[in-house]
């Protein structure tokens, strides 16, 4: 904290020493910020090219005064990306002194997220139930969850570091560009349960409060998706969907309350085969909300127009741009085995398109446009004059994008 800056290479030399320029580029200064009030030495602020990284355990707003200090300019503070599951498991081999089985560690991370200190403690039996209680109580005792999320970057509520974490929104990892997310899928489910139990309309109020907030927009989208699943499954109902190529082209689809949950694509295929054999509609929903394919699927024994597969992929979003990942399309196609009776005719082809249905709030419906397919490549066609690229990548010709715009208030009130 004395403001000394050192260049670390083959040797360690203080900045400003002979041969070491004060104007060195891209200097990262590490500051211990775990004290009550932690303001870096003023010397560090004189150099705009210095990046200052302050690290501390979670603290309340009054103990984090350094967050309000200027660091050269508005681009001076940045955050680290949260650990991935793979990074967390490998790091645990070196950071955790107790011998914890991988199964126990994974169980703890499903509750506490990939946060080393909390997760290592929770993984030691019988601490996991205590960790659940801490997260659940933190959420329950926070009267205004939306305000806690909006004020995430400046702290203030215990719920901040118990149930939520921040993640860089862009690769530059700037502090003023982040998104807020629950530490785990379990924490998100607990928050939804707490909101639903408080009073009628509480979840909708929470959604409205954070959807316009830059930090909370992603969480708002997830909240919309959570209630959308319930809305679509409440009873059998028919909707008119519009083509994103031509809004005047419409189709009638009928949702069903018959729901099957699946953990992987093998389980997905099993449920789908049974529905095909029995010729019954089925709504297929992944157990994980971050399933690497689509948010859900709808199988219909009949469809109102020819030229479409009877399997529809659904993608809920509250954003105007939501690219389709080609891995999701490839996973679905792979699961529809050619040799399994009834599955072959569900595979997306140029003559029988698979419908990708975007379900969006009605406020977004008018401006929502056809989405890109990330990773889609143009096919190469052999001709007498040589080879040439097709006009459009193959996956664009094997799929048809449609939209269903729903009232946000209706979605939330119906659940």
C-alpha positions as CSV (number, residue, x, y, z in Angstrom):
1,X,0.0,0.0,0.0
2,X,3.1,2.3,0.0
3,X,2.6,3.0,-3.7
4,X,5.8,1.3,-4.9
5,X,5.5,-0.3,-8.3
6,X,7.9,-3.1,-9.3
7,X,8.6,-4.6,-12.8
8,X,8.8,-8.3,-12.4
9,X,10.8,-10.2,-15.0
10,X,14.1,-12.1,-14.6
11,X,14.8,-9.5,-11.9
12,X,12.6,-7.4,-9.7
13,X,13.2,-3.7,-10.1
14,X,11.2,-0.7,-8.8
15,X,9.6,1.5,-11.5
16,X,11.6,4.7,-11.8
17,X,14.9,3.0,-11.2
18,X,17.7,3.6,-13.8
19,X,16.7,1.8,-17.0
20,X,13.1,1.4,-15.9
21,X,10.7,4.0,-17.3
22,X,7.9,5.6,-15.4
23,X,6.0,5.5,-18.7
24,X,6.0,1.8,-19.1
25,X,2.9,0.4,-20.9
26,X,0.3,-1.9,-19.6
27,X,1.4,-2.0,-15.9
28,X,-0.8,-4.1,-13.6
29,X,-0.6,-3.1,-10.0
30,X,-1.9,-5.5,-7.3
31,X,-3.3,-3.9,-4.2
32,X,-4.4,-5.8,-1.0
33,X,-7.9,-4.4,-0.4
34,X,-9.0,-6.5,2.5
35,X,-8.7,-3.7,5.1
36,X,-11.6,-1.6,6.4
37,X,-10.9,1.3,4.1
38,X,-8.5,0.5,1.2
39,X,-7.5,3.4,-1.0
40,X,-4.4,2.8,-3.1
41,X,-1.5,5.3,-2.7
42,X,-2.0,8.5,-4.7
43,X,1.2,7.7,-6.6
44,X,-0.6,5.0,-8.5
45,X,-3.2,7.4,-9.9
46,X,-0.7,9.6,-11.6
47,X,-0.2,7.1,-14.4
48,X,-3.2,6.5,-16.6
49,X,-1.6,3.4,-18.2
50,X,-1.5,1.6,-14.8
51,X,-4.3,-0.9,-14.2
52,X,-5.1,-1.3,-10.5
53,X,-6.5,-4.6,-9.3
54,X,-7.9,-4.5,-5.7
55,X,-8.9,-7.9,-4.3
56,X,-10.8,-8.5,-1.1
57,X,-13.3,-10.8,0.6
58,X,-16.9,-9.7,0.2
59,X,-17.8,-6.7,2.3
60,X,-20.7,-4.4,2.9
61,X,-20.9,-1.0,1.2
62,X,-19.5,1.0,4.2
63,X,-16.4,-1.1,4.2
64,X,-15.7,-0.8,0.5
65,X,-15.0,2.9,0.2
66,X,-12.3,2.3,-2.4
67,X,-14.9,1.4,-4.9
68,X,-15.8,5.1,-5.2
69,X,-12.2,6.3,-5.9
70,X,-11.2,7.4,-9.3
71,X,-8.6,5.1,-10.9
72,X,-7.1,7.3,-13.7
73,X,-10.3,7.2,-15.8
74,X,-13.5,5.3,-16.1
75,X,-11.7,2.5,-17.9
76,X,-9.3,1.9,-15.0
77,X,-11.1,-0.8,-13.1
78,X,-11.8,-4.3,-14.3
79,X,-13.0,-7.6,-12.9
80,X,-11.9,-11.2,-13.2
81,X,-14.0,-13.9,-14.9
82,X,-15.6,-16.3,-12.4
83,X,-14.0,-19.8,-12.4
84,X,-15.4,-22.4,-14.7
85,X,-16.3,-25.8,-13.4
86,X,-13.1,-27.3,-14.9
87,X,-10.9,-24.6,-13.4
88,X,-12.5,-25.0,-10.0
89,X,-12.0,-28.8,-9.9
90,X,-8.3,-28.6,-10.9
91,X,-7.6,-25.7,-8.5
92,X,-9.2,-27.7,-5.6
93,X,-6.5,-30.3,-5.9
94,X,-4.0,-27.6,-4.8
95,X,-6.1,-25.3,-2.6
96,X,-8.1,-27.7,-0.5
97,X,-6.3,-29.3,2.4
98,X,-9.1,-31.8,3.2
99,X,-9.6,-35.0,1.1
100,X,-12.9,-34.4,-0.6
101,X,-14.4,-36.7,-3.2
102,X,-15.1,-35.3,-6.6
103,X,-18.8,-36.3,-6.2
104,X,-19.0,-34.3,-2.9
105,X,-17.2,-31.3,-4.4
106,X,-19.6,-31.2,-7.4
107,X,-22.6,-31.5,-5.1
108,X,-21.3,-28.5,-3.2
109,X,-20.6,-26.4,-6.3
110,X,-24.2,-27.1,-7.5
111,X,-25.3,-25.1,-4.4
112,X,-22.6,-22.6,-3.8
113,X,-21.2,-22.2,-7.3
114,X,-17.6,-22.4,-8.3
115,X,-16.5,-20.2,-5.4
116,X,-13.5,-21.8,-3.6
117,X,-13.9,-20.6,0.0
118,X,-17.7,-21.2,0.3
119,X,-17.6,-24.4,-1.7
120,X,-14.7,-26.1,0.1
121,X,-16.4,-25.4,3.5
122,X,-19.7,-26.7,2.2
123,X,-18.2,-29.9,0.8
124,X,-17.1,-31.0,4.3
125,X,-20.1,-33.0,5.7
126,X,-22.5,-31.9,7.3
127,X,-21.8,-28.3,6.2
128,X,-23.7,-28.5,2.9
129,X,-27.1,-28.1,4.6
130,X,-25.7,-25.1,6.4
131,X,-24.6,-23.6,3.1
132,X,-28.1,-24.0,1.7
133,X,-29.6,-22.3,4.8
134,X,-27.2,-19.3,4.5
135,X,-28.1,-18.7,0.8
136,X,-31.8,-19.3,1.4
137,X,-31.9,-17.0,4.4
138,X,-29.9,-14.3,2.6
139,X,-32.5,-14.3,-0.2
140,X,-35.5,-14.5,2.1
141,X,-34.2,-11.6,4.4
142,X,-33.6,-9.3,1.5
143,X,-36.8,-7.3,1.1
144,X,-36.0,-5.7,-2.2
145,X,-34.1,-8.2,-4.4
146,X,-34.2,-6.0,-7.4
147,X,-32.5,-3.1,-5.6
148,X,-29.8,-5.5,-4.3
149,X,-29.1,-6.6,-7.9
150,X,-29.1,-3.1,-9.3
151,X,-26.7,-2.0,-6.5
152,X,-24.5,-5.1,-6.9
153,X,-21.3,-3.3,-7.9
154,X,-21.3,-1.2,-4.7
155,X,-22.4,-3.8,-2.2
156,X,-24.6,-3.1,0.8
157,X,-26.6,-6.3,1.2
158,X,-25.6,-9.7,2.7
159,X,-27.3,-11.4,-0.2
160,X,-24.7,-9.9,-2.6
161,X,-22.0,-12.5,-2.0
162,X,-24.3,-15.3,-0.7
163,X,-26.5,-15.8,-3.7
164,X,-25.2,-13.7,-6.6
165,X,-22.0,-13.0,-8.4
166,X,-20.9,-10.6,-11.2
167,X,-19.5,-11.6,-14.5
168,X,-17.7,-9.5,-17.2
169,X,-20.0,-8.7,-20.1
170,X,-17.2,-8.2,-22.6
171,X,-13.7,-9.4,-23.1
172,X,-12.2,-6.2,-21.8
173,X,-13.6,-7.1,-18.3
174,X,-14.3,-3.5,-17.3
175,X,-15.9,-2.9,-14.0
176,X,-18.6,-0.7,-15.4
177,X,-19.7,-3.4,-17.9
178,X,-20.9,-6.5,-16.0
179,X,-23.9,-8.7,-15.6
180,X,-25.4,-10.2,-12.4
181,X,-26.2,-13.8,-12.1
182,X,-27.0,-16.3,-9.3
183,X,-24.1,-18.3,-8.0
184,X,-25.8,-21.5,-9.0
185,X,-29.0,-22.9,-10.7
186,X,-30.1,-23.9,-7.2
187,X,-29.8,-20.3,-5.9
188,X,-31.8,-19.1,-8.9
189,X,-34.6,-21.6,-8.2
190,X,-34.6,-20.5,-4.5
191,X,-35.0,-16.9,-5.5
192,X,-37.9,-17.7,-7.8
193,X,-39.6,-19.7,-5.0
194,X,-39.1,-16.8,-2.5
195,X,-40.6,-14.3,-5.0
196,X,-43.6,-16.5,-5.8
197,X,-44.4,-17.0,-2.1
198,X,-44.2,-13.3,-1.1
199,X,-47.3,-12.0,-2.8
200,X,-49.1,-12.1,-6.1
201,X,-47.2,-10.2,-8.8
202,X,-43.9,-10.1,-6.8
203,X,-42.0,-12.0,-9.5
204,X,-43.4,-9.7,-12.2
205,X,-42.4,-6.6,-10.3
206,X,-38.9,-8.0,-9.8
207,X,-38.7,-8.7,-13.6
208,X,-39.9,-5.2,-14.5
209,X,-37.4,-3.5,-12.1
210,X,-34.3,-5.2,-13.5
211,X,-35.0,-5.7,-17.2
212,X,-34.1,-2.1,-18.1
213,X,-30.9,-2.3,-16.0
214,X,-27.8,-3.1,-17.9
215,X,-26.4,-5.3,-15.1
216,X,-29.6,-7.2,-14.6
217,X,-30.9,-7.7,-18.2
218,X,-29.5,-11.3,-18.5
219,X,-31.1,-12.3,-15.2
220,X,-34.4,-10.7,-16.3
221,X,-34.3,-12.9,-19.4
222,X,-33.7,-16.0,-17.3
223,X,-36.6,-15.0,-15.1
224,X,-38.9,-14.6,-18.1
225,X,-37.9,-18.0,-19.4
226,X,-38.5,-19.6,-16.0
227,X,-42.1,-18.3,-15.9
228,X,-42.6,-19.0,-19.6
229,X,-42.1,-22.7,-19.1
230,X,-44.8,-22.7,-16.5
231,X,-47.1,-20.6,-18.7
232,X,-46.9,-22.9,-21.7
233,X,-47.5,-26.0,-19.6
234,X,-50.5,-24.7,-17.6
235,X,-53.0,-26.2,-20.1
236,X,-53.3,-27.1,-23.8
237,X,-53.6,-24.0,-25.9
238,X,-53.2,-22.9,-29.5
239,X,-51.0,-20.0,-30.7
240,X,-50.4,-18.4,-34.0
241,X,-46.7,-18.0,-34.9
242,X,-45.2,-15.7,-37.5
243,X,-42.3,-16.4,-39.9
244,X,-39.3,-14.1,-39.5
245,X,-38.8,-14.3,-43.2
246,X,-42.3,-13.1,-44.0
247,X,-44.6,-11.9,-41.2
248,X,-47.7,-12.7,-43.2
249,X,-46.8,-16.4,-43.3
250,X,-48.3,-18.0,-40.1
251,X,-48.7,-21.4,-38.5
252,X,-51.0,-22.7,-35.8
253,X,-49.3,-24.7,-33.1
254,X,-50.8,-26.3,-30.0
255,X,-48.9,-26.6,-26.7
256,X,-49.6,-29.4,-24.3
257,X,-49.5,-29.8,-20.5
258,X,-47.8,-33.2,-21.0
259,X,-44.2,-32.5,-20.0
260,X,-41.1,-34.6,-20.0
261,X,-37.8,-33.6,-18.4
262,X,-34.5,-34.8,-19.7
263,X,-30.9,-34.5,-18.6
264,X,-29.0,-35.4,-21.8
265,X,-29.8,-36.0,-25.5
266,X,-30.0,-39.7,-25.0
267,X,-32.9,-39.2,-22.5
268,X,-34.4,-36.6,-24.9
269,X,-34.4,-39.2,-27.7
270,X,-36.1,-41.8,-25.4
271,X,-39.0,-39.5,-24.5
272,X,-39.4,-38.4,-28.1
273,X,-39.6,-42.0,-29.4
274,X,-42.4,-42.8,-26.9
275,X,-44.3,-39.7,-28.0
276,X,-43.9,-40.6,-31.7
277,X,-45.0,-44.2,-31.1
278,X,-48.1,-43.1,-29.2
279,X,-48.8,-40.2,-31.5
280,X,-49.2,-37.8,-28.6
281,X,-48.0,-34.2,-28.2
282,X,-45.2,-33.6,-25.7
283,X,-43.3,-30.6,-24.3
284,X,-39.7,-31.6,-23.6
285,X,-37.7,-29.4,-21.2
286,X,-34.1,-29.8,-20.1
287,X,-33.3,-30.2,-16.4
288,X,-30.5,-27.6,-16.7
289,X,-31.5,-24.0,-17.6
290,X,-28.2,-23.6,-19.4
291,X,-28.6,-26.7,-21.6
292,X,-26.3,-26.2,-24.6
293,X,-29.1,-26.7,-27.2
294,X,-32.4,-24.9,-26.9
295,X,-34.7,-23.9,-24.0
296,X,-37.3,-26.6,-24.8
297,X,-38.9,-28.6,-27.6
298,X,-42.4,-29.3,-28.7
299,X,-43.4,-32.4,-30.5
300,X,-46.7,-32.4,-32.4
301,X,-48.1,-35.5,-34.2
302,X,-49.6,-33.2,-36.8
303,X,-48.6,-29.8,-38.2
304,X,-50.9,-27.4,-40.0
305,X,-48.7,-27.1,-43.1
306,X,-46.4,-29.4,-45.1
307,X,-42.7,-28.8,-45.4
308,X,-42.0,-28.7,-41.7
309,X,-40.7,-31.2,-39.1
310,X,-43.1,-32.1,-36.3
311,X,-40.4,-31.3,-33.8
312,X,-40.1,-27.6,-32.9
313,X,-37.2,-26.1,-31.0
314,X,-38.1,-23.2,-28.7
315,X,-35.8,-20.3,-27.6
316,X,-37.0,-17.8,-25.1
317,X,-35.3,-14.4,-25.1
318,X,-35.8,-10.8,-24.0
319,X,-32.9,-9.5,-26.3
320,X,-33.2,-8.2,-29.8
321,X,-30.1,-10.3,-30.8
322,X,-29.9,-13.9,-29.9
323,X,-27.7,-15.9,-32.2
324,X,-28.4,-19.6,-32.7
325,X,-25.5,-21.9,-31.8
326,X,-24.7,-24.5,-34.4
327,X,-23.7,-27.0,-31.8
328,X,-27.3,-27.0,-30.5
329,X,-28.6,-27.8,-34.0
330,X,-26.0,-30.5,-34.5
331,X,-26.8,-32.1,-31.2
332,X,-30.5,-32.3,-32.0
333,X,-29.8,-33.8,-35.5
334,X,-27.4,-36.4,-34.0
335,X,-30.1,-37.4,-31.5
336,X,-32.6,-38.1,-34.2
337,X,-31.2,-41.5,-35.3
338,X,-31.8,-42.5,-38.9
339,X,-32.3,-46.2,-37.9
340,X,-34.9,-45.5,-35.2
341,X,-38.5,-45.8,-36.5
342,X,-40.2,-42.4,-36.6
343,X,-37.1,-40.3,-35.9
344,X,-35.8,-40.1,-39.4
345,X,-38.7,-37.9,-40.5
346,X,-38.1,-35.5,-37.7
347,X,-34.6,-34.7,-38.8
348,X,-34.2,-31.2,-40.3
349,X,-33.8,-31.2,-44.1
350,X,-34.1,-28.7,-47.0
351,X,-37.5,-30.1,-47.9
352,X,-38.6,-30.5,-44.3
353,X,-37.4,-27.6,-42.1
354,X,-37.2,-27.7,-38.4
355,X,-38.9,-24.7,-36.9
356,X,-36.9,-22.6,-34.5
357,X,-39.4,-20.7,-32.5
358,X,-38.3,-17.5,-30.7
359,X,-40.7,-16.7,-27.8
360,X,-40.3,-13.0,-26.9
361,X,-42.1,-10.3,-24.9
362,X,-44.7,-8.5,-27.0
363,X,-42.8,-5.3,-26.6
364,X,-40.0,-6.8,-28.6
365,X,-42.1,-8.6,-31.2
366,X,-42.2,-5.8,-33.8
367,X,-38.5,-5.2,-34.0
368,X,-37.3,-8.8,-33.6
369,X,-35.6,-10.0,-36.8
370,X,-34.2,-13.2,-38.2
371,X,-31.2,-14.4,-36.2
372,X,-27.8,-15.5,-37.3
373,X,-26.6,-19.1,-36.9
374,X,-23.1,-19.0,-35.4
375,X,-20.7,-21.3,-37.2
376,X,-23.0,-22.0,-40.2
377,X,-20.8,-22.5,-43.3
378,X,-21.7,-22.2,-46.9
379,X,-21.8,-25.5,-48.7
380,X,-19.5,-26.2,-51.6
381,X,-21.2,-27.4,-54.8
382,X,-19.5,-29.2,-57.7
383,X,-20.3,-27.9,-61.2
384,X,-19.0,-28.5,-64.7
385,X,-17.1,-25.3,-64.4
386,X,-15.6,-26.2,-61.0
387,X,-16.8,-25.6,-57.5
388,X,-18.8,-22.8,-56.1
389,X,-20.4,-21.8,-52.8
390,X,-24.1,-22.1,-52.3
391,X,-26.1,-18.9,-51.9
392,X,-26.9,-19.6,-48.3
393,X,-25.3,-21.9,-45.6
394,X,-27.0,-25.3,-45.3
395,X,-28.4,-24.8,-41.8
396,X,-30.3,-21.7,-42.9
397,X,-32.0,-23.8,-45.6
398,X,-32.8,-26.7,-43.2
399,X,-34.4,-24.5,-40.6
400,X,-37.2,-21.9,-40.5
401,X,-37.3,-19.2,-37.9
402,X,-40.6,-18.1,-36.4
403,X,-41.7,-15.8,-33.6
404,X,-44.3,-15.9,-30.9
405,X,-44.8,-12.6,-29.0
406,X,-46.5,-12.9,-25.6
407,X,-47.6,-10.4,-23.0
408,X,-45.1,-10.3,-20.2
409,X,-47.8,-9.6,-17.6
410,X,-49.9,-12.5,-18.9
411,X,-47.0,-14.9,-18.7
412,X,-46.2,-13.9,-15.1
413,X,-49.8,-13.7,-13.9
414,X,-50.7,-17.1,-15.3
415,X,-48.1,-18.7,-13.1
